[in-house]
């Protein structure tokens, strides 16, 4: 069996992409925990128990270290009648903020 340098490079690239995806899934799970706490605090219901990645970019934290910043969309309801959209932004694992559309109160 003859392994060439290009095979090793391709394997390394694929392994790196898999590791990045795996790490992103952990951050998404952490974001979902934050969203659930937010919804519980404001007495609204998270719909579909899911987040959708909307934006991904590099940003610096307070110490100047470059991290990946992610913004996710989620949907919620306050009365069970209408769906509203919210966003959550994380810098690495650190919560930057949660925003929700104006919605009806019960």
Backbone torsions as a table, in degrees:
resi	resn	phi	psi	omega
1	UNK	NA	130.3	-175.5
2	UNK	-112.3	106.4	178.8
3	UNK	-95.8	127.9	-179.0
4	UNK	-103.5	163.3	179.7
5	UNK	-59.4	-37.4	-179.8
6	UNK	-64.0	-33.5	176.7
7	UNK	-65.1	-41.2	179.6
8	UNK	-66.2	-41.3	178.7
9	UNK	-63.4	-45.2	178.4
10	UNK	-61.9	-43.0	178.1
11	UNK	-62.3	-43.7	178.5
12	UNK	-62.5	-40.3	177.8
13	UNK	-64.0	-46.2	179.1
14	UNK	-64.5	-40.6	178.0
15	UNK	-64.3	-39.1	178.2
16	UNK	-65.1	-43.3	177.9
17	UNK	-64.2	-39.2	177.5
18	UNK	-64.3	-41.9	179.1
19	UNK	-65.8	-39.7	178.0
20	UNK	-64.3	-42.5	177.4
21	UNK	-62.6	-45.4	-179.4
22	UNK	-60.6	-44.5	178.5
23	UNK	-62.8	-41.7	178.3
24	UNK	-62.1	-34.6	177.9
25	UNK	-67.0	-35.1	176.4
26	UNK	-66.1	-40.4	178.3
27	UNK	-67.6	-39.1	177.6
28	UNK	-62.9	-39.5	177.1
29	UNK	-63.7	-40.1	177.2
30	UNK	-65.2	-39.6	177.5
31	UNK	-63.0	-39.8	179.0
32	UNK	-63.3	-38.0	176.3
33	UNK	-62.0	-44.9	178.2
34	UNK	-61.4	-42.1	-179.6
35	UNK	-65.2	-41.5	179.1
36	UNK	-62.4	-41.5	177.4
37	UNK	-64.0	-41.2	178.9
38	UNK	-61.0	-48.2	-179.2
39	UNK	-63.0	-40.6	178.3
40	UNK	-64.5	-42.3	-179.0
41	UNK	-63.0	-40.4	-177.2
42	UNK	-96.6	9.5	175.9
43	UNK	55.4	48.3	174.2
44	UNK	-123.2	161.1	-176.1
45	UNK	-107.3	124.2	174.7
46	UNK	-72.0	129.7	-179.7
47	UNK	-97.8	142.7	175.0
48	UNK	66.8	-2.2	179.2
49	UNK	47.9	40.4	-177.0
50	UNK	-141.4	158.3	175.1
51	UNK	-123.4	148.4	178.0
52	UNK	-122.1	123.5	179.1
53	UNK	-65.5	123.9	-178.3
54	UNK	-107.5	-37.3	-173.4
55	UNK	-146.4	141.0	-179.2
56	UNK	-142.3	122.1	179.8
57	UNK	-157.8	170.0	179.2
58	UNK	-91.3	141.2	178.5
59	UNK	-150.6	159.6	179.1
60	UNK	-98.8	142.1	174.5
61	UNK	-84.9	-174.6	-176.3
62	UNK	-62.5	-27.2	179.1
63	UNK	-85.5	-3.4	179.4
64	UNK	88.8	7.3	179.8
65	UNK	-83.2	134.1	179.8
66	UNK	-76.1	128.8	178.0
67	UNK	-131.7	164.7	173.9
68	UNK	-87.1	125.8	177.2
69	UNK	-102.9	131.9	-177.7
70	UNK	-124.4	140.3	172.5
71	UNK	-120.8	129.1	179.2
72	UNK	-116.2	146.9	170.4
73	UNK	-95.2	148.7	169.0
74	UNK	-143.6	161.5	178.6
75	UNK	-118.7	145.7	-178.6
76	UNK	-145.3	168.1	174.2
77	UNK	-135.9	148.5	177.3
78	UNK	-106.6	-26.8	-177.1
79	UNK	-119.2	-10.1	-175.9
80	UNK	89.1	-5.4	-176.5
81	UNK	-97.7	-40.1	-175.1
82	UNK	-120.5	151.1	174.8
83	UNK	-99.9	136.8	176.8
84	UNK	-125.5	159.9	-178.1
85	UNK	-111.7	142.6	174.8
86	UNK	-131.2	165.9	175.7
87	UNK	-131.9	150.3	173.7
88	UNK	-132.2	137.2	-179.3
89	UNK	-122.2	131.2	176.7
90	UNK	-125.2	142.5	172.8
91	UNK	-110.2	103.4	-167.6
92	UNK	66.4	-127.5	175.4
93	UNK	-93.6	-5.0	-173.6
94	UNK	-85.7	127.7	178.7
95	UNK	-67.4	127.3	176.5
96	UNK	-99.2	-33.9	179.0
97	UNK	170.6	157.1	175.2
98	UNK	-126.9	130.9	177.6
99	UNK	-125.9	144.9	178.2
100	UNK	-134.3	146.7	176.8
101	UNK	-62.9	155.2	172.8
102	UNK	-61.8	134.8	-174.7
103	UNK	-142.2	162.3	177.9
104	UNK	-69.7	145.2	175.5
105	UNK	-100.0	150.9	178.8
106	UNK	-77.5	NA	NA
